[in-house]
Amino acid sequence: MFVRAVYATGDPALLDTAVRSLNSEGRDLLEERPGYRGAGVFADRELGKLLAVSWWESEEARRHSDEVMRERRGALLEPFAGTVAVANYEAAVVHQVRAPQQGGGLRITRMEFDPRDTDLVIDTFRATVVPRAESLPGLARATLLVDRERGRAMAGTLFVDRASLAASRGSVATVRHEASAKAHVEVVGLEEFEVVYADVRVE
């Protein structure tokens, strides 16, 4: 599968307006597009950050959908978004343990690496991170999204509740250290979000 990630920042007091738009009109627009496989909306209400991720069965479906969403994105995110960044990824690993829940937690690790090491990054995540992560209480899904051309990735661990997310921090830090050394990646960002909505048809 292929993914488009929209990352917006703005006034925390206005974030709920954008969330409502994405969960209603935004979701309706996505579901009308061929090749749509699901979406997720994640929020940091304290700092004013919003991450919206849409999943597509092919690169072509993602590209065609962006022609429509590009025109509507600004209106959906108003008046919240002061900055908006869009990135495209390949969903290299999607390991689902149980269905995510509203109010759960998402941890994102942003990484950079030599593009020639992309397959090493994927293999390390699948062989090292997934087996260790799936034993964590409350884990719903572990994913790895990669940009092969630019040498960038987002690794996500999604938990059914915020308590499980918080309890996992120490264990995940150890795994992150080991995996980054094996895969020759540089960790350039670490963020946590509340799960507003998360539904992807993995199969």
N, C-alpha and C positions, 0 to 999 in steps of 0.2 A: 504494500500500500504506500501511498504518498500523502504528505501532510503539508498544510499551510498553517503557519503560526503567526498570529497577529498579537503584538505586544504593545499595549498602550499605557501611558501614565498620565495622571492628572490630579485634580482636586478630589481628595477622598470623599468629600461631602456630596459630590456629584456622581460617584461611581455607580450607585444603585440604578440610576437612570439608564446608563449604558447597559448594565446587566439585564434590565427588563427588556430593552430593545433587542439585545442579542438573543434572549430566550424566547422571544415572540416572533417579531418580523424577521430577525436574522436567521433563526432556525427554519422558518418557512421558506425563505429564499434558498437556503442550502438544500433542503429536502426536494426542491423542484429540479435540481441539477442532476443530469445523468452521472452515474458513477459515484454518488455520494455514499459514504460508509459510516458516517457518524461525526460527532463533534464533542468538544469539551469547553467549558468556560470556567476559569479559575481566577480568584480575586485575592488581592492583599488589600483589605479595607483600611488598614491603619496607614499605609504609605501611599495608597492610591495607585495600585497597579492592577492591570487586567490582562490576562492571557487567554486568547480564544484560539482553539485548535480545531481545524476541520480535516477529515480523513477521506481519501479518495482511492478508488480501486486502480487507477492508472495515472501516470504523469499527464497524459492528455486530458483526462477528466478534470484534474486539478487546474490545469492551465485554462481550459474553457470556462470553468466556474469563476475564475478570477476576473474574467472580462466583465461579468455581471457584478460581482462583489466589490470590485474596485470602485465602481460608480456609486455604490450604496454605502460603503464602509464609513465614510465620513459622517453621513447623516445618522447612522446607527450609533456611533460613538459620541455624538454631540449630546450635551455640552461638556462631557467629562474630559475627553482626550485632549491633552496639550501636546503630546508626542505620540506618534504611531510608527511602528516598524513592522515590516512583513518579511518573513523568511520561509523558504521552502526546504523540505527535507524528504528523504526516503525513510520509511518505517522499517528499519533493519531488523529489530527484535520487538515483538509484542508478546509478553508472557502474562496471561490473565489467570489469576487464582480464584477470584470471586468478583461479583459485580460491584463497581464503585457506588458510593452513596453520597447524596447531597449532604454537605456539612463535613465531609471527610477532608483529608489533607493530601497535598501534592508537594513533593520536593523535586526541584529541577536542578541538575548539575550541568553547567555549560562547560564545554571542553573545546580545545583547539589541538590540532595535530597535523603532522605531515600528511597530505592527501594520499601519498603512497602507502600509508599505514592504515587506511580505512578498514580493510578486511581484518587486520590484526585487532583493531578496536572492537569490531563487531564480534569476532571470535572470543575475545577476552570477556566482553560483557556477557555473552551467552554461556561461557564455560565457568566464569568466576563469579560474576555479580548475581545472575539469576538463581543459581543453586543456594547462595548464601541469603539472598533476599527473600526467597519464598518461605523460609522458616521464620521470618519476622512476624510476630502477632499483628493481625489486622491488615496485612498486605493484600491489596486488591489487584494491582497490575504493575509490572515493571516494563518499561519501554526504552528503546534506544532509537533516536532519530538522527540521521547523519546527512551531511552535505558533503558528498564525495569530492566535489570540485574545489570547494573552499577549505576543506579540512576542519569542519566544525561539527559539533554534535550536541544534542540535548538528551541527557539520560533522566528519566522520570520514574519515581517510585510513588505510587498512589495508594493511600491507606483509607480504610473505611471510616476512621474517625481521627480527630485531631490529637487525641491522647496517644494513639498508636504511632502517629507521625512523630510526636515529641519523644516518645520512649525509644524510637529507633535511631535517634541521632548518633549516639555513641557507636553502635554496631555498624551503621552505614558509613561512618567516618573511617572506620578501620578498613572496610571493604573498598571504599573509594581510594584510600591510600595505596592498597595493594594493586588494585586494578589499573590505576593511572600509571604506576611504575611499569607494570607488565606491558601495557598498551602504548607506552611512550606518549601519553597525552598530558596536556597542561590544563588544569582546572582553572577556569577564568571567571566562574560565577556560581553562586549557590543561593537558591531562593526557595521560599515556601509559600504556598497558596491554600486558600480554602476552596474546596470543590463546590462550585455552584451547580454544575451539570457535567456529566461525563457518560457518554454512550457511544460505543464503537462496536460495529459488527465485525468481530475478529475473523470469523469463519466465512 
